[in-house]
Amino acid sequence: MSVLKGACIVGQSGGPTSVINASAQGVIETALANENITRVLAAENGILGILEDRIFDCGKEDPREIALLSGTPSSALGSCRYKLKDSDVDDTDYRRILEIFQKYDIRYFFYNGGNDSMDTCNKVSKYMQKVGYECNIIGVPKTIDNDLAGTDHCPGFGSAAKYIATSVAEVSLDAIAYGTNAPIVIFEIMGRNAGWLTAAAHLANVIGEGPDLEYLPEVPFSVDQFLADVDRVRAEKGKCIVAVSEGVHDAEGNFISELGSNLAQTKDAFGHSQMGGLAGTLANLVKDHTGLKVRGIELSLLQRCAAHCASGTDLAEAYEVGKQAVLAATNGETDKMMALRRADSEDYRCDVVAVPLAEAANAERTVPVEWMNDAHNEMTDEFVKYCLPLIQGPTLQKTENGLPRFAHLRKEHA
Amino acid sequence: MSVLKGACIVGQSGGPTSVINASAQGVIETALANENITRVLAAENGILGILEDRIFDCGKEDPREIALLSGTPSSALGSCRYKLKDSDVDDTDYRRILEIFQKYDIRYFFYNGGNDSMDTCNKVSKYMQKVGYECNIIGVPKTIDNDLAGTDHCPGFGSAAKYIATSVAEVSLDAIAYGTNAPIVIFEIMGRNAGWLTAAAHLANVIGEGPDLEYLPEVPFSVDQFLADVDRVRAEKGKCIVAVSEGVHDAEGNFISELGSNLAQTKDAFGHSQMGGLAGTLANLVKDHTGLKVRGIELSLLQRCAAHCASGTDLAEAYEVGKQAVLAATNGETDKMMALRRADSEDYRCDVVAVPLAEAANAERTVPVEWMNDAHNEMTDEFVKYCLPLIQGPTLQKTENGLPRFAHLRKEHA
C-alpha cells in the first residue's frame, strides 16, 4: 500500500438525498485537513464534470458554507446519470479522465453515489491500475433506496424513512378526523425493485398511526387480493391507510402503474397523451370498488430531499463515511467502498468499514421477505428492530427567516 | 352583558390543520382554570357530536395529553362537514342542540373552524337568543386557506405556508442537481377560490429557491400564456419551478383541472374511469409542449397536517385565539369570532380581538391582486412583507422513537 501525495477530487452521482451533502462535507473537511492532500477539488455533475473539466477548488470556498452542507438537500456539487462504457470496448472517456487526473495531479478520487456510481468507481479504478497511474479510489455510499449491497444500510435511507413515517403518521391522523367518513389513503412511495422505503412507512405503527397495508415489489401484487385486503381492513377498522412501492408488479412482472397508464393511450381534452401513476391508478380502482372517498398521494421528490426532517443518525453516518473514505485512501486503501457494519450490541451502533467496490457495484439488495407477515401485506417487528434506530436523532439544520439556510458554494473554476 | 355560570363545550369543524389542536388546547386549558365554567366538555366530530350526544369530559383527560395537543395535527376532537338548515325552514337540529345544551347545562359554546363553521355558530347563536336560552357563543378561527374574513390572517395558514415554502425550496434544489437536465416541476397547491397557499410558495424565493411562476385562482388562467411563460423561464434560467392553485380556471370559469379530467371520460385498463388532477394535467401539457422531463407534484393532504414543520408564530396565535375566546365569553361576550389584528408596528405583532360572527360567516377573503406582478404570474414583496412573519419560530413538537408524540385522548362519554 503506497501513501500518495497530491490533489483529491470528490463527485456526486445519481439521485440526490437529504444527506448526500453531509458526506461531501465529511470528505471536504477531512481532506482539507490532511497533509497528504495538496488540493481539494470537486467535480460539477459527477464524472461529467471530470470529462468536461468543470472542476472547482473547495479550498476557495467559505468554510462556513461548507459547514452548512449537512443541512442542505440535493447534490450541492451537482449530480449526473452517466454510465461509462467498458474500457475494452471504448476507452475514450477513460483516457480523458486520466488526462484530467494528470492535469490536476489528482491522486485521490472519492465518488459519492449508489450502485451505478460504485460501478463507475470500479471501472475507473481498474483502468488506472491497468495504465499504472497511481490513484486511490474510494466509493462513498448514498441512496434513499437502501438497495446498495455490502453495507448494513445506506446513508440517505434513514432520513427518507423518517420523513415517510412522519408524513404517513400525520396524514393518517388527518384521515380519521372525519370518523366514519374517513377517506381511504394510498401512498405511492419510491422503490422500483426494492421496497425499503415503503417498509419504512410501517414505522409509523410504532406510534399507532401507520399504514394498515403495505405492498413491496419483492412479492407479486394481485389487484384482486389488494381490493379484498382493503375491504377487510376498512370493515374491521373503519379506516384504511395503504403504502405501496412504485415498482409493484403482478406475477408476470407487469408493473401495476403501467396497467394504469394504458389509459395513457387515450388523449386528454387538449389531445395530449395522459401519464399513468400508481397512486392514481389504485385510487381509481378502490374508489370504483368501494364507492368510498379515496386519496392517492405520491410522495414523489419530497421524500428524497426533506432535509428539514432528516435523521440525526443518518446525518452523522453520512458525514462519517465521507470522513473515513479520506482517512482510508490516505492510508493507502483503494478500490473500496466505505460501508456501515452494525455492531452486535444491545444499543445501536455502526462502524465504518471498507469493502471491495466489486461487492457493491451493480448488486441490488432487496427487503428480506421473512421480514413481512405471511400475507405479505405488512412488515413485522424484525423490520422495525432493523429500521427504527436509523431514524433517531434530531435534524441539524440552520434556519433563516423561518426557512432552511442552505449552503451556497461559489464553485470557482480550479 | 351577563356573566354566566355553567358548562362549556368545544368542537372542531371543517378541514383539519397542523395547529387547530393548539386552539383546542387554548380553550380547554383556559376553561378548566375558569371559575365560571363548571365543566369542560368536547363534542366529537363537531356539531354532529352535539346532535348525536357524543360528548366527552375534558376534565377526565390527562393534562399531559392535553398539553401535547399543540404538537398534534388533524382534529383531535374529531371534525365534520355539516351545514345547518335555516331554523325558519327546519328547526329540528336547533331544538336538538337546545336539548343537549340544557341536558349538560352548557352556557358556553366554542366552535373552531372556517367560514362555514362561523355560519353554524352564528345560526346557533341567533336561535338561542330567539328562544331565550342564555349561552355565550364564540367562534375560534382556523383554516389553512386563509380565506376567512375579519382577521389579518387565520391560524393554520402560517404552518401550511411554512411547510409549502420549505418543501418547494427543497424540491427546487433537488431539481437543479442535474444542471441542464433539470426537470420542470409543477406544484399543485390547495386553494379553490383563494390562492394564499400558492402565494406562500413564493416565500421560498427569500432563500433563492422559490417558484419561477405562480398562478392563483384570483386571476383567469390561460394555458397558452402558461406554456409561453414556461418556455421563457426555462430558456432564461435553465430551470422552471411552477406553483399553481388547484382552483385555477380560465376566463369562462372552467377549472383547468377539469379540462384534465375530461380524459376522465375515458376508461383505464381495468375499465374504470380516470381521475383528473391539475398537476398531472399541466405536467402532460408541458411535457408534450417542451419534450422535457416534467414532474407534477400534488402536495395534497400533506400541506395541511405537517405539524413536524409547523410555525412557532402560528402555534402561539392558534393557542391564543382559543384562550381569548374563553376569556371573552366568560366576560359576557357572545356572537363573536376571535380575530387577529396586526399592530401597526415595526416588528410583527398581532392582537386578538372579537369581531361579529356575521362579519366572518360565509364571507371569503381572496389575495389582493395588487400583491401580484403585472403579468399576474408572481407575488411581489408586498406579499412577502405580509406573509413572512407568519412562518417564523420553531416547531414545538415532542418526539418519541424519532417520530412525533401525538396527544392521546380517552374521550370518556360525559
Interface residues (C-beta under 8 A of the other chain):
Chain A: P16 E44 N45 T72 P73 S74 S75 G78 S79 C80 R81 K162 A165 T166 S167 A169 E170 V171 L173 D174 A175 I176 A177 Y178 G179 V185 L203 A204 V206 I207 E209 V223 L259 G260 N262 L263 T266 K267 D268 A269 F270 H272 S273 Q274 M275 G277 G280 T281 A283 N284 L285 K287 D288 R295 G296 I297 E298 S300 L301 L302 R304 C305 A306 A307 H308 C309 S311 L388 I391 Q392 G393 P394 T399 E400 N401 G402 L403 P404 R405 F406
Chain B: P16 E44 N45 T72 P73 S74 S75 G78 S79 C80 R81 K162 A165 T166 S167 A169 E170 V171 L173 D174 A175 I176 A177 Y178 G179 V185 L203 A204 V206 I207 E209 V223 L259 G260 N262 L263 T266 K267 D268 A269 F270 H272 S273 Q274 M275 G277 G280 T281 A283 N284 L285 K287 D288 R295 G296 I297 E298 S300 L301 L302 R304 C305 A306 A307 H308 C309 S311 L388 I391 Q392 G393 P394 T399 E400 N401 G402 L403 P404 R405 F406
